Amino acid sequence: MTTPPPATVGVETYLALNRYTVDEEHAHIVLAEHPDRSQLEQLARVCPAGLYKVDDAGNATFDYAGCLECGTCRIVAGGGAVASWRFPAPTMGVEYRFG
């Protein structure tokens, strides 16, 4: 059995192809005022765009600007760490590009 060759392209390369139009005035994802840390850690693990981050000191950061609009965070932490989730307004959000 042979070992497959190492991956030459990571997900970051493909994410960079997408175009994002950010609605600076109306965030489509709003975190709870005091989000549960364990839910934030779950979000940091499952968000495909890596928008949720928790550092070693336990400080959480979040930025909706690169959101892929997949809804994973809504399912994992809806009603807990994520207070509200909706699709961005028309002409806003992600525009997927394929190469």
C-alpha positions in Angstrom: 0.0 0.0 0.0 1.4 3.4 -1.0 1.2 6.6 1.0 -0.8 9.3 -0.7 1.1 12.5 -1.6 0.8 15.4 0.8 -1.9 18.0 0.1 -0.5 20.8 -1.9 -3.5 23.2 -1.4 -5.2 23.9 1.9 -8.7 25.2 2.6 -7.2 28.7 3.0 -6.3 28.8 -0.7 -9.9 28.1 -1.7 -11.4 30.5 0.9 -9.2 33.3 -0.6 -11.0 32.8 -3.9 -14.4 33.8 -2.4 -15.5 37.5 -2.4 -17.2 39.0 0.7 -19.3 42.1 0.7 -19.6 42.9 4.4 -22.6 44.8 5.7 -20.8 46.9 8.3 -24.0 48.4 9.8 -26.0 45.2 10.2 -24.2 42.1 11.5 -26.0 38.9 10.4 -24.6 36.9 13.3 -24.9 38.4 16.8 -23.3 36.7 19.8 -25.0 36.5 23.2 -24.1 39.2 25.7 -22.3 36.7 27.9 -21.7 33.7 25.7 -21.0 30.3 27.2 -17.3 29.5 26.9 -17.7 25.8 26.2 -20.0 26.7 23.3 -17.5 29.3 22.0 -14.8 26.5 22.1 -17.1 24.3 20.1 -17.7 27.0 17.6 -13.9 27.5 17.2 -13.6 23.8 16.4 -16.5 23.6 13.9 -16.6 26.9 12.0 -15.2 26.1 8.5 -14.1 29.7 8.0 -12.4 29.9 11.4 -14.3 33.0 12.5 -14.5 32.0 16.2 -11.3 31.9 18.1 -10.5 31.2 21.8 -6.9 31.9 23.0 -5.0 30.1 25.8 -6.2 32.7 28.3 -9.8 32.0 27.4 -10.5 35.2 25.6 -12.9 34.8 22.7 -12.9 36.7 19.4 -15.4 36.6 16.6 -15.6 38.3 13.2 -18.6 37.7 10.9 -16.8 39.4 7.9 -15.6 36.1 6.3 -18.7 34.1 7.0 -19.5 31.3 4.5 -23.2 31.4 5.6 -23.2 27.6 6.2 -25.3 27.9 9.4 -23.0 25.6 11.4 -22.8 28.1 14.3 -26.6 28.5 14.3 -27.0 24.7 14.7 -24.2 24.2 17.3 -24.9 27.2 19.5 -28.2 28.8 18.4 -30.0 30.3 21.4 -26.8 29.9 23.5 -23.6 31.6 22.4 -25.2 32.8 19.2 -28.1 35.2 20.0 -29.3 35.6 16.4 -28.3 34.3 12.9 -29.8 35.3 9.6 -28.7 35.5 6.1 -27.1 38.8 5.0 -29.1 41.4 3.1 -29.3 41.0 -0.7 -26.0 41.8 -2.4 -24.2 41.3 0.9 -22.3 38.3 2.2 -20.2 35.7 0.4 -19.9 35.2 -3.3 -18.4 31.8 -4.1 -15.8 31.6 -6.9 -14.5 28.5 -8.4 -11.0 29.0 -9.6 
